[in-house]
Amino acid sequence: MILHPNSDYVEDMELILAVDLAGGVVVHGKAGNRSTYRPLTWGLAPSAEPEAYISTLLPRYLYIADLDSIQGGRPQDDLVRRCAAMVERCYLDRGCRSPADSSAVEGVTPVVGTETAAASIDDLAAYPGGYLSIDIRGGRVLPWGITPVEMLRFASEFAFEGCIILNIGAVGTEKGLNRPDLEEMRACYPDRLLYGGGVAGVDDIQLLTDIGFDGAIVATAVHRGTLPLEWLRRGQPC
């Protein structure tokens, strides 16, 4: 593994640990096939119990996807609050279906996912802030089928403080990233931009940094050892 000791990483490039919660435990997501997700008990994880898991990895930043709530079930808000209290900043996608949903949990940065948040793109204008997660499958934004670049152009007109490019189909696959696509996305959106899905290791973090992304959401690469745990604990590349 090449650690790029001479690279000029930007200090505010956030490395964020992704935690998928389902049924009160941490599960390992792959390719967005949620019915196949199983408790994450391999790699660096001593337990799929969320607080024990976070206590072991000690990330600086956390991204939680409450899969129960995203899929229309009961939100795991109490568990989320306890997990959020263990880190400096916690981003939370709880499957918002209205602006009220986005502010239901205190102490987190709300994430509003296109997969669940609105019947139409124009409805996103009602959300007062947080991050917009541009949920992508097969290269198209859920549920409207437009391109990520088109969605980012719409997003620049809304009140969100930033966007997350979430390639759901690549989650957990370590398939790597496509530079031209990422460059086009970065060029058309002026605010903070994070990326999640398929980050394979150090080289992909270097790529995202070079292009100008402000953060990366990671998990599998840390457990596989292709991304240093120390970077996650610092919350940035070292």
GUVO-271140 format. One record per residue (C-alpha): residue in one letter; x, y, z. Coordinates in Angstrom, 2 decimals. Each point is the difference from the previous one (the first is absolute). Layout:
<recs>
<"A" <X Y Z>>
...
</recs>
This chain:
<recs>
<"M" <0.00 0.00 0.00>>
<"I" <1.41 3.39 -1.01>>
<"L" <-0.65 2.71 2.58>>
<"H" <1.03 2.94 -2.20>>
<"P" <2.23 1.66 2.63>>
<"N" <0.65 3.04 -2.22>>
<"S" <-3.61 0.69 -0.95>>
<"D" <-1.55 3.37 0.81>>
<"Y" <-3.18 -1.13 1.70>>
<"V" <-2.31 2.84 0.97>>
<"E" <-0.51 0.26 3.73>>
<"D" <-3.78 0.26 -0.19>>
<"M" <-0.42 -3.19 -2.03>>
<"E" <-2.21 -1.98 2.37>>
<"L" <0.21 -3.77 0.32>>
<"I" <-3.33 -1.20 1.35>>
<"L" <-0.85 -3.49 1.25>>
<"A" <-3.19 -1.39 -1.51>>
<"V" <-2.22 -1.93 2.41>>
<"D" <-3.11 -1.73 -1.32>>
<"L" <-2.42 -0.78 2.84>>
<"A" <-2.69 -2.66 -0.36>>
<"G" <-1.85 -1.65 2.86>>
<"G" <2.25 1.67 2.55>>
<"V" <3.29 -1.34 -1.38>>
<"V" <2.67 1.08 -2.49>>
<"V" <-0.43 -1.80 -3.31>>
<"H" <2.30 -0.23 -3.00>>
<"G" <-1.54 1.43 -3.13>>
<"K" <0.98 -1.10 -3.47>>
<"A" <-1.31 1.26 -3.34>>
<"G" <-3.17 1.34 1.60>>
<"N" <-1.61 -3.45 0.31>>
<"R" <-1.39 0.66 3.46>>
<"S" <-1.73 -3.37 0.37>>
<"T" <3.45 -1.63 0.01>>
<"Y" <1.60 2.27 2.61>>
<"R" <1.37 -1.93 3.00>>
<"P" <1.50 1.07 3.36>>
<"L" <3.52 1.35 -0.44>>
<"T" <2.13 -2.29 2.13>>
<"W" <3.16 -0.30 -2.11>>
<"G" <3.02 2.19 -0.74>>
<"L" <0.65 2.43 2.85>>
<"A" <-3.44 -0.49 1.54>>
<"P" <-0.03 -1.94 3.28>>
<"S" <-3.77 0.28 0.19>>
<"A" <-2.94 1.23 -2.06>>
<"E" <-1.35 1.77 3.09>>
<"P" <0.24 3.66 -1.12>>
<"E" <1.52 1.59 3.09>>
<"A" <2.60 -2.75 0.41>>
<"Y" <0.77 0.24 -3.72>>
<"I" <0.52 3.76 0.10>>
<"S" <2.02 -0.25 3.24>>
<"T" <2.44 -2.32 -1.77>>
<"L" <0.42 1.93 -3.26>>
<"L" <-0.09 3.44 1.68>>
<"P" <-0.87 2.03 -3.10>>
<"R" <0.02 3.79 0.17>>
<"Y" <-2.97 0.30 -2.36>>
<"L" <-2.96 -2.31 -0.51>>
<"Y" <-2.63 -0.49 -2.69>>
<"I" <-2.99 -2.04 1.14>>
<"A" <-2.59 -1.48 -2.34>>
<"D" <-3.03 -1.10 2.03>>
<"L" <-1.12 -2.74 -2.35>>
<"D" <-3.07 -0.82 2.07>>
<"S" <-1.31 3.53 -0.42>>
<"I" <1.15 0.33 -3.61>>
<"Q" <-2.06 -3.09 -0.87>>
<"G" <-3.10 1.34 1.76>>
<"G" <0.44 -1.65 3.40>>
<"R" <0.44 1.42 3.47>>
<"P" <2.88 2.48 0.31>>
<"Q" <2.87 -0.98 2.30>>
<"D" <0.33 3.55 1.36>>
<"D" <1.08 -0.84 3.57>>
<"L" <2.79 -2.25 -1.26>>
<"V" <1.04 2.64 -2.52>>
<"R" <0.25 2.66 2.72>>
<"R" <2.28 -2.22 2.09>>
<"C" <2.24 -0.71 -2.96>>
<"A" <0.09 3.66 -1.05>>
<"A" <1.14 1.00 3.49>>
<"M" <3.15 -2.10 -0.48>>
<"V" <1.41 2.01 -2.92>>
<"E" <0.78 3.58 -0.94>>
<"R" <-2.58 0.14 -2.80>>
<"C" <-2.69 -2.43 -1.08>>
<"Y" <-1.83 0.13 -3.32>>
<"L" <-3.36 -1.80 0.11>>
<"D" <-2.17 -1.32 -2.82>>
<"R" <-3.22 -1.24 1.60>>
<"G" <-2.02 -0.12 -3.20>>
<"C" <-1.48 3.49 0.24>>
<"R" <-3.41 0.30 -1.61>>
<"S" <-0.68 3.57 1.10>>
<"P" <1.93 3.00 1.37>>
<"A" <-1.26 -0.89 3.49>>
<"D" <1.71 -3.39 -0.25>>
<"S" <3.33 1.68 -0.72>>
<"S" <0.00 1.83 3.33>>
<"A" <-1.35 -2.84 2.16>>
<"V" <3.36 -0.98 1.53>>
<"E" <2.06 2.61 1.84>>
<"G" <3.77 -0.01 -0.04>>
<"V" <0.43 -1.31 -3.55>>
<"T" <0.48 1.47 -3.46>>
<"P" <-3.13 -1.08 -1.89>>
<"V" <0.36 -1.74 -3.34>>
<"V" <-2.93 0.25 -2.39>>
<"G" <0.08 -2.86 -2.51>>
<"T" <-1.53 0.38 -3.45>>
<"E" <-1.14 -3.63 0.28>>
<"T" <-2.64 0.90 2.61>>
<"A" <-0.20 3.77 0.52>>
<"A" <-2.31 1.40 -2.66>>
<"A" <-2.58 -0.81 -2.64>>
<"S" <1.57 2.55 -2.32>>
<"I" <3.32 1.79 -0.20>>
<"D" <-1.70 3.31 0.71>>
<"D" <-1.18 -1.36 3.37>>
<"L" <3.62 -0.01 1.19>>
<"A" <-0.16 3.80 0.22>>
<"A" <-2.04 -0.40 3.22>>
<"Y" <2.93 -1.52 1.92>>
<"P" <1.78 2.63 2.13>>
<"G" <3.53 -1.44 -0.05>>
<"G" <2.17 -3.00 0.70>>
<"Y" <1.49 -2.05 -2.81>>
<"L" <-1.75 -1.31 -3.08>>
<"S" <0.91 -3.60 -0.76>>
<"I" <-0.14 -0.55 -3.73>>
<"D" <-0.83 -3.70 -0.01>>
<"I" <1.24 -1.68 -3.17>>
<"R" <-0.61 -3.42 -1.46>>
<"G" <1.09 -0.99 -3.50>>
<"G" <1.36 3.48 -0.59>>
<"R" <-3.38 1.67 0.56>>
<"V" <-1.46 1.91 2.92>>
<"L" <-2.79 -1.69 1.97>>
<"P" <-2.92 0.31 -0.51>>
<"W" <-0.05 2.38 -2.97>>
<"G" <2.52 -1.62 -2.33>>
<"I" <1.94 3.16 -0.79>>
<"T" <3.80 0.19 -0.01>>
<"P" <1.96 0.98 3.12>>
<"V" <1.25 3.13 -1.78>>
<"E" <-3.57 1.10 -0.73>>
<"M" <-0.93 -0.60 3.64>>
<"L" <2.98 1.98 1.28>>
<"R" <-1.01 2.97 -2.13>>
<"F" <-3.46 -0.08 1.56>>
<"A" <1.53 -0.42 3.47>>
<"S" <2.07 3.18 -0.32>>
<"E" <-3.29 1.95 0.13>>
<"F" <-1.16 -1.58 3.29>>
<"A" <0.88 0.76 3.64>>
<"F" <2.17 -3.06 0.63>>
<"E" <3.49 0.71 1.33>>
<"G" <1.44 -2.76 -2.14>>
<"C" <-0.68 -3.17 -1.96>>
<"I" <1.01 -3.64 0.26>>
<"I" <0.49 -2.02 -3.15>>
<"L" <-1.13 -3.43 1.23>>
<"N" <0.55 -2.74 -2.55>>
<"I" <-2.28 -2.59 1.60>>
<"G" <0.82 -2.67 -2.55>>
<"A" <3.72 0.26 0.83>>
<"V" <-0.32 -0.05 3.81>>
<"G" <2.21 -2.70 1.52>>
<"T" <1.42 -1.08 -3.37>>
<"E" <3.37 1.83 0.02>>
<"K" <-0.44 0.34 -3.76>>
<"G" <1.88 3.29 -0.15>>
<"L" <-0.88 3.37 -1.49>>
<"N" <-0.32 1.60 -3.43>>
<"R" <1.97 3.22 -0.28>>
<"P" <-1.83 1.68 -2.94>>
<"D" <-3.40 -0.47 1.64>>
<"L" <1.24 1.38 3.31>>
<"E" <1.65 3.00 -1.65>>
<"E" <-3.23 0.87 -1.77>>
<"M" <-1.95 -0.22 3.25>>
<"R" <2.47 2.16 1.90>>
<"A" <0.07 2.64 -2.74>>
<"C" <-3.76 0.59 0.04>>
<"Y" <-0.60 0.35 3.75>>
<"P" <1.45 2.92 2.04>>
<"D" <-0.50 -1.19 3.58>>
<"R" <1.32 -2.85 2.15>>
<"L" <-0.05 -3.35 -1.78>>
<"L" <0.53 -3.43 1.59>>
<"Y" <0.24 -3.40 -1.68>>
<"G" <-1.00 -3.49 1.10>>
<"G" <-0.15 -3.38 -1.71>>
<"G" <2.78 -2.20 -1.35>>
<"V" <2.99 1.82 1.51>>
<"A" <2.71 -2.66 -0.30>>
<"G" <2.87 1.52 1.95>>
<"V" <2.68 2.67 0.20>>
<"D" <0.19 0.65 -3.75>>
<"D" <-3.71 0.83 -0.14>>
<"I" <0.36 2.44 2.91>>
<"Q" <2.87 1.64 -1.89>>
<"L" <-2.21 0.23 -3.09>>
<"L" <-2.91 1.58 1.88>>
<"T" <2.35 2.48 1.63>>
<"D" <1.64 0.95 -3.29>>
<"I" <-3.39 0.63 -1.59>>
<"G" <-1.10 2.16 2.92>>
<"F" <-2.51 -2.10 1.92>>
<"D" <-0.39 0.99 3.64>>
<"G" <-0.46 -3.45 1.51>>
<"A" <-0.36 -3.73 -0.52>>
<"I" <-2.31 -2.46 1.73>>
<"V" <1.78 -3.33 0.49>>
<"A" <-0.28 -3.31 1.81>>
<"T" <0.94 -3.14 -1.94>>
<"A" <3.44 1.32 -0.99>>
<"V" <0.83 0.61 3.67>>
<"H" <-1.00 -3.54 0.95>>
<"R" <1.98 -1.45 -2.93>>
<"G" <3.10 1.96 1.02>>
<"T" <0.27 2.02 -3.24>>
<"L" <-0.74 3.23 1.87>>
<"P" <1.88 0.68 3.27>>
<"L" <-2.11 -0.05 3.14>>
<"E" <2.08 2.89 1.33>>
<"W" <-1.29 2.20 -2.83>>
<"L" <-3.57 -0.74 1.07>>
<"R" <0.84 0.83 3.61>>
<"R" <1.57 3.32 -1.04>>
<"G" <-2.92 0.64 -2.32>>
<"Q" <2.27 0.86 -2.91>>
<"P" <2.83 -1.42 -2.10>>
<"C" <3.37 0.25 1.72>>
</recs>
